[in-house]
Amino acid sequence: SRERRRVQARLDRSLSGARRALKGLRFISRATGSTEATALWGAVEERFDALSRDGLLARDDFGDCIGMVDSKEFAVGIFDALARRRRQNLQRVTKEELRDFWLQISDQSFDARLQIFFDMVDTNVDGRITREEVQELIVLSASANKLSKLKEQAEEYALLIMEELDPEGLGYIELWQLEALLLQRDAYMSYSRPLSSGSGSAAQWSQDIGDGGAQEKPATTAAPGRGRWQRWSPRRAAGRARVAAEENWRRAWVLALWVAAMAALFAWRFAQYRRSVAFEVMGYCLPTAKGAAETLKLNMALVLLPVCRITLTRLRSSWARFLVPLDDCIAFHKVIAMAIAAGICLHAGNHLACDFPRLIASSPGEYRPLAGFFGEERPTYRSLLSGVVGVTGVVMVVLMAVSFTLAARPLRRAPTRTRLPSPLGHLAGFNAFWYSHHLLVVVYLLLLVHGWFIFLVTKWYQRTTWMYIAVPFALHVGERTLRALRSKAYAAKILKVCLLPGNVLTITMSKPYGFRYRSGQYVFLQCPTISPFEWHPFSITSAPGDDYISVHIQTRGDWTQELKHIFVENYFSPCLPSRASFGELGMPEQKSPPRLLVDGPYGAPAQDFRNYDVLLLVGLGIGATPFISILRDLLNNIKLADELMDLSMETSRSEDSSNTFSVSTASSNKRRAYRTSRAHFYWVTREPGSFEWFKSVMDEVAEMDKKGVIELHNYLTSVYEERDARTTLLSMVQALNHAKNGIDIVSGTRVRTHFARPNWREEFTRISAKHPGSTVGVFYCGKPTLAKELKKLSLEMSRKTMTRFHFHKEYF
């Protein structure tokens, strides 16, 4: 039987299959040609000179020398396999021997690479691989990829491989059988396709490998800049301009109106003081300072509007969302803040360094027309600064300087008390930003006083400061008051808390009466036990139809660390360090959980997902949280559709009941109308334990989504790419286990995990080809680094294809 399979394997082997397998056996970088390997040898030779002692490289330094810095154990396995070929037990090698090793692992021949891989497993050099040897290589590969869970299950997966390749039970496999498994990985993956809701990604994975030669081949490119100019044409330029206009017209008109308003106010006030009697003494410094002051009044009013969250949340549900870029509110808030800083420099600088000195140095004749404003005696510099206007102005500048500085991203994002020496360490982190920003309440009160007692003004209607800030300030204060009252009414009862891998707390709370929200929105939480003043935002991970509210909190800052400490110390059992929880049955009766106040919900970009035909959801780490609510919402809609279908079949026997049902169904569908027909969810994370966070959701999607509405794509970036030799055996085990059991070996879910980072250009191309003419909403939540690439691809693919991609982002 084994001999017949050997013959059949030889017949089935094809050149295309060998090419696919070759891409899964890279021992060095991406280079597979002799030219690239020769070029890389220069760097290896330099490292040899640095690491060698007396012209000899130690076995333990082999990984550092060939570039496998993070996989030294795997590199040692390669070293030992190559040494066994020489029938030697080497501990050190010369440069000539290293050169020979390098030529072997950089050989582009499929058979040569496969033989090295086989020799790594065949530790006793008998031409046969036993279960123990397979298990040892699985442990080695899992260790290289930092997958501790796979190391614990290595024996189970080794048995799985032996059962598949050794049905006769001889206790060993040979080279041709390992080759057959490598060549047939695509077949195993296609077998598991019906079992995974990520079947689209699985099929694409197989397709990528099958067409790898075509897709991986680099395009004929010249220098990037020169190629861009060579491809330029009026038609392409017009296309780029059209896409840019569609993407940015809302930002453009808002910014244009804002700049025009500032310019008009500056020019009006400048012209007014240019004609005043004070101009003869103070010169152009005075109208410049007054013009800047007028823009400051406007901006001090406008800067409050982007942080009026209740108002913005309501606007997201109105026609205003089509005209105003509500997703850019915080960015506009920052732009206005920079304009305020520039206005302060212009206003205060001209007063302090120009017109005040000119006023003090004026002659009695020049000063006489101004005596009605400053008094009979000419003021001194000290008297100008010690008056009401001077004191309030200086204090405002100091407070705003402190607030603006601590709001800078490096200090705001810095871990508390780590960036600056003591005692300045308290000036770093979110807490410093939070409390210093509340100093602006004092600034606004001082601004009202400053604006009422300004120089060169005598009539009340000329004191316009309060006219600018009255409505925005009242709106902001009113919102804060409403939030304080509402949060007391929304005190939530904690139903369940779980401590998940990666220092993530998931808190399930009762839904307060009257609390309504949309998927993608977020809430602020306050724990009075920790601080009665601090509120922190967290995305809602439950669906609007659920009778509870859930949030996932990653413990990073002081507040979240303290919240975790409260639960760990008082409620969690110490025997469950990796995953602990308490619920109604597990919570000690003598203790009650800490009180949590809920403020919200508040609007976020992801809440507009229903406005698009197709969704492309990209979450980085904990940034997946807003999209879990969307997935649950879509899943609930799928369940509802299935229930209505079942009910329709049951009631179709009766004409009267059918007519009644058609009316009720139509009204129900009208209320729950979904424009969205497909959703592609990409979750990119570094920690394999992260998949525990939403395991139940993924399994539920895999079970309920029979029509493939939702595609789930998990990517683990801490693992080497799928075509690296360090993941070759893991990829085999993954495909085999998924084909037989329908479970992914990394995530433990029915959704297959991809290794390394996604190729976003390929993913955008696939989605545009799959949904031509559709409008795709691209929603991203994570760090800013990936946002630039996704936005660029959204604009590029909208220009090049019939599919329109609209990019939205939020950072954590």
HUBELDA-V869397 format. One line per field, one symbol per residue. phi: phi as a letter, one per 40 degrees, with the letter a starting at -180 (. if undefined). burial: b if it has 24 or more other ideal C-beta (glycine too) atoms within 12 Angstrom, else e. Layout:
BEGIN
phi=???
burial=???
END
This chain:
BEGIN
phi=.ccccccccccccbcccccccdccbccbfccbcccccccccdccccccccccbfgbbcdccccccchcccbcccccccdcccccccfbbcbabcccccccdcccccccccccccccccccccccfbgbbcccccccccccccccbfbcccccbccccccccccccbccgcgabbdcccccccccccccccccdccbccccccccdcccccbdccccccccbccdccccccccadcccccccccccccbccccccccccccccccccccccccccccccccccgcccccccccccccccccccccccbccccccccccbccccbbcccbccccdcccccccccccccccccccbbccdccccccdcccdcccccbhccccbccccccccccccccccccccccccccccddccccddgbcbcccccccbhccccccccccccccccccccdccbccgbbbcccccdccccccccccccccccccccccccccbcccabbbbdgfbcbbbbccccgcbabcgcbbbbbbdccacbcbbcaccbccdcccabbbbbccbcccccccccccccbbccccbccabaabccccdccbbcccbbbbicbcadccccccbcbbbbbbbgcccdccccccccccccccccccccccccccccbcccccccccccccccccbcbccbabbbbbbacbccccccbdccccccccccccgcbbbbcbbccccdcccccbdccccccccccccbgbccccgbcbccccgccccccccccccccbcgcbbccbbbiccccdcccccccccccccbccbbbcbbabb
burial=eeeebeeebeeebeeebbbbbbbbbbbbbebbeeeebeebbeebeebbeebbeeeebbbebbbbbbbbeebbbbbbbbbbbbbbbeeeebebbebebbbebbbbbbbbebeebbbbbbbbbbbeeeebbbbebbbbbbbbbbbbbbbebbbebbebbbbbbbebbbeeeeebbbbbbbbbbbbbbbbbbbbbbebbbbbbbbbbbbebbbebeeeeeeeeeeeeeeeeeeeeeeeeeeebeebeeebeebbeebeeebeebbeebbeebbeebeebebbebbbebbbbbbbbbbbbbbbbbbbbbbbbbbbbbebbeeeebeebbbbbbbebbebbbebbbebbebbbebbbebbbebbbebeeeebeebeebbeeebbeeeebeebebbebbeebbebbebbbbbbeeebbebebeeeeeeeeeebbbbbbbbebbebbeebbebbbbbbeebbbbeeeeebbbbebbeebbebbeebbeebeebbeebbbbbbbbbbbbbbbbbbbbbbbeebebbbbbbbbbbbeebeeebbbbbbbbbbbebebbbbbbbbbbbbbbbbbebbbeebbeeeeeeebbbeeeeeeeeeebbebbbbbbbbbbbbbbbbbbbbbbbbbbbbbbbbbbbbbbbbbbbbebeeeeeeeeeeeeeeeeeeebeeebeeeeeebebebbbbbbbbbbebbbbbbbbbbbbbbbbebbeebbbbbbbbbbbbbbbbbbbbbbbbbbbbbbbbeebbbbbbbbbbbbbbbbbbbebbbbbbbebbeebbbbbbbbbbeebbebbbebbbbbbbebebbbbbbbbbb
END
